[in-house]
Amino acid sequence: MSTSRDIRPHASRQLPGLRLVTWRAEPARIPRDAHVDRTLELLRDPFRFIPDGCRRLRSDIFETRVLLRRTLCMTGPETAALFCDPAHFIRAGAVPGRIMKTLFGVGGVQALDGAAHRHRKALFMGWMTPERMAELRAIARRIWLEHAARWKNVDTVELYGQARSIMTATACEWAGVPLQDNEEAKLARQFSCMFSAVETIGPAHWHARHVRRQSEAWAREIVSKVRSGRHVPPHGSPLETLAAWRDLDGRHLDLQTAAVELLNLLRPTVATAVWIVYVALALHRYPETRDALCLEPDYPEWFAREVRRYYPFFPLVAARVRDTFEWRGYCFPKGVRVLFDLYGTDHDARAWRNPEVFDPLRFRGRSPDPYAFVPQGPGDPHRHHRCAGERMAVELLKTAAQVLTADLSYAVPAEQNLMIDWSRLPALPHSRFLMSRVRLDETSARRGAIHSVRILESAHRKLPSA
């Protein structure tokens, strides 16, 4: 890629009888995709659109048009660090309204900037304590075992559908959200619809917006019951904390915003079901990992990281340029939308050795670079827009790996299509990973249930008392 810049004369000021001329370097033009609009291409292949464009134009940055708007696309660890700089980029107004009204909800933490963002983010980060994570693992394993006990007489189990229900029940119990009879399956469908409708248009999009409104109404009622005393959640639970949270102005979150943030806790937890499918796929494709998960104490952590790095989850994140600035000779104009590539950065050969090889051992003795390891966004989750629930995802994947290796035995039917459908969000194997002859190891399950109870008791003792 050429980085040459035009040099043009610039008259700065004049003195009597003398004209001074200075020379100013004009910013280099960001490589530009010549197509009129690339929206359809982005929708067809959301995970590889940016990395393919960067390779084609031989640049970590290129300009294109998406939804008929000028858009800059970036990939790689260096641009990740730039993307996280709040002096140059903001999130307000970056995500198209149609996505805000289905995936994130209006008024949530994702679209805040500066002090407002840091304060609201502290609400979520306060739930990520070791005690809360131990409680999450214990709840998740118990619910896994409860669901698995029902699969004994089922010919074929679709893991993705079951994992969504397990994650819904886990997230609600951990957060202190009450579930009515038969509500688990309904909520699992609603939460899944939100993160599965990002690229939909027409009737599917309007259905997703309708589901979003239903879910927000349900969440508003939950928060309202807590504030009125009609429901008392466990002390220190996320629901209790959220209902009492005050923003920078000292006021409680309004009911609608509180509902949006409650869904911003539950929905991404249910979306972890996507990675659980990839846990099972990795165990199937790389059977040597099964023994390593049982023998090496740190391997479950490395395995969970590699699943998140290697397999697709969400393709990109968006921001807007705060004010016009130059970087590496390129001009970033104020207000332009910028898309940062997550999947391509997680497979960047400059940051990862053999990035297309599944290798959990790459994390042995290594703390991941927050600008190279970006499955849930770049940067520091406390200060930047990296997902606050990243630790939750890791713990839930470790629990899923434990259940699938130690607590269950099952066969993987050959008559299924395990090739990944890259054109959809979320990207999943076509068959959603089918299992047959599922059997629960009763001894392991009994030990697991006892262990879960002990962990919950220990976690509750460590939580602050009322």
C-alpha positions, 0 to 999 in steps of 0.5 A, spaced: 500 500 500 502 506 498 502 511 503 505 517 499 502 524 500 501 530 496 505 536 497 502 543 496 504 550 497 500 554 502 501 561 503 501 562 511 502 570 511 505 576 508 510 581 510 511 588 506 515 586 500 515 579 501 511 573 500 512 567 505 510 560 502 510 554 507 508 547 505 503 543 508 502 535 507 495 533 504 492 527 508 493 521 504 486 518 501 484 512 504 483 506 499 476 506 497 472 501 494 469 503 488 462 500 488 456 504 489 454 500 495 456 494 499 450 493 503 448 486 500 455 484 500 455 485 507 449 481 509 451 475 504 458 474 508 458 479 514 464 475 517 469 476 511 466 482 508 471 487 512 477 482 512 476 480 504 476 488 503 482 489 506 486 484 503 483 486 496 485 493 497 492 491 501 490 496 507 487 495 514 482 501 513 478 502 507 472 506 505 465 504 502 458 505 502 453 501 507 446 503 507 448 508 502 452 512 507 459 513 507 463 508 511 470 506 513 472 499 515 478 497 519 481 491 521 487 489 526 490 490 533 493 497 531 486 500 528 483 496 534 487 501 539 485 507 535 477 505 535 477 504 542 480 512 543 474 516 546 477 522 543 476 520 536 470 515 536 463 515 539 458 510 539 452 515 540 448 514 533 453 509 530 448 503 530 443 503 525 436 505 528 433 498 525 438 494 529 437 498 536 430 497 535 431 489 535 438 487 538 440 492 543 434 497 545 434 504 545 437 508 551 442 502 553 449 502 555 452 500 548 450 507 545 453 511 551 459 515 551 464 518 556 462 519 564 455 516 562 458 510 559 463 509 565 458 510 570 453 505 567 458 500 565 460 500 572 453 497 574 454 491 569 462 490 571 459 490 579 456 483 577 462 480 575 466 478 581 469 471 583 463 470 588 458 471 582 461 467 577 462 461 582 454 462 583 453 462 575 457 456 574 454 452 580 447 454 577 449 453 570 451 446 571 445 444 576 440 446 570 444 443 565 444 436 569 436 437 570 435 438 562 440 432 560 436 428 565 430 429 560 434 427 554 434 419 556 428 417 551 429 422 546 432 419 539 435 426 537 437 432 541 438 439 537 444 442 542 443 449 540 435 449 542 437 446 548 442 450 550 438 456 549 433 454 554 439 452 559 442 459 558 435 462 559 434 459 565 441 460 568 441 467 566 434 468 570 435 464 576 442 468 577 440 475 576 434 474 581 429 474 575 422 470 577 420 465 571 413 463 571 411 456 569 412 454 562 416 461 561 423 459 560 421 456 552 418 463 550 423 467 553 428 463 550 425 464 543 424 471 544 431 473 546 434 469 541 429 472 536 433 479 538 440 477 536 438 473 530 434 478 527 440 483 525 440 482 518 433 481 517 428 485 513 421 486 511 416 481 515 422 478 519 424 485 521 417 487 524 416 481 527 423 482 531 421 489 533 414 486 535 418 481 540 422 486 542 416 490 545 413 484 548 420 483 552 421 490 554 414 490 557 415 483 560 422 486 563 418 493 565 413 489 569 419 485 573 423 491 575 416 495 577 414 489 581 421 490 585 421 497 586 413 496 588 415 491 593 411 486 590 417 481 588 423 481 593 429 478 589 435 475 592 440 480 596 445 483 592 442 480 585 443 483 579 436 485 579 436 488 585 442 492 584 439 494 577 432 496 580 436 501 585 441 503 580 442 511 580 445 514 574 449 520 574 444 525 575 442 521 582 435 519 579 433 512 578 433 509 571 427 510 568 423 504 567 424 503 560 431 504 560 431 499 566 428 494 562 433 495 556 439 494 561 435 488 564 435 485 557 442 487 556 444 482 561 439 476 559 440 476 552 447 476 551 447 470 556 442 466 552 446 468 546 452 464 549 448 458 546 452 459 540 458 458 543 456 452 546 454 449 540 462 451 538 464 447 544 461 441 542 463 442 535 470 443 537 470 437 542 467 433 536 473 435 531 478 435 536 477 429 540 484 430 543 481 436 547 477 431 551 483 428 555 486 435 556 480 438 559 480 433 564 488 433 566 490 440 565 487 445 570 488 451 566 486 448 560 478 449 560 480 457 560 485 456 554 479 452 551 474 457 552 478 462 549 480 459 543 473 457 542 471 464 542 477 466 538 476 461 532 469 460 531 464 466 529 460 470 534 458 477 532 462 480 526 463 487 527 462 493 532 460 500 530 462 507 532 462 514 529 468 519 528 467 524 534 471 530 530 475 530 524 482 528 525 488 525 522 492 518 523 498 515 520 497 520 514 489 518 513 483 523 514 477 521 518 472 526 517 467 528 523 461 524 523 463 518 519 461 511 521 466 506 522 466 499 522 471 495 526 472 487 524 472 482 530 472 476 526 478 478 522 482 481 527 481 474 531 484 471 525 490 476 523 496 472 522 500 478 524 497 477 531 496 470 531 501 464 529 497 459 525 490 463 526 486 458 522 488 452 526 484 451 533 489 450 538 488 452 545 495 451 547 496 458 544 494 461 550 498 457 555 502 462 559 499 468 555 495 473 557 491 475 551 492 482 548 485 486 548 486 489 542 488 482 538 483 478 542 476 481 540 471 476 540 466 481 544 470 487 542 476 490 543 479 494 549 478 494 557 471 492 559 471 497 564 473 503 560 471 501 553 465 498 550 468 491 550 462 486 552 461 487 560 459 479 560 465 477 557 467 473 564 460 470 564 461 467 557 468 464 559 465 461 565 459 458 561 463 455 556 467 452 561 461 449 564 458 446 558 465 443 556 465 440 563 458 437 562 459 435 555 466 431 557 464 429 564 457 428 565 454 426 559 455 420 553 452 421 547 453 420 539 454 425 534 450 422 528 453 422 521 447 424 517 447 432 519 451 438 516 456 441 521 458 446 515 458 453 518 452 457 515 456 464 514 451 467 511 446 468 517 447 471 524 448 468 528 453 463 524 452 456 526 452 449 523 447 448 518 444 442 523 445 446 529 449 440 532 445 434 533 446 428 538 443 421 539 443 416 545 445 421 550 446 418 557 447 422 563 453 419 568 449 418 574 455 418 579 458 424 575 451 428 576 450 426 583 457 429 585 456 435 580 449 436 584 453 436 591 458 440 588 454 446 585 450 446 592 457 447 596 459 452 591 452 456 592 453 456 599 460 458 599 458 464 594 452 466 598 457 466 605 461 471 601 456 476 598 455 482 603 449 481 608 443 486 608 
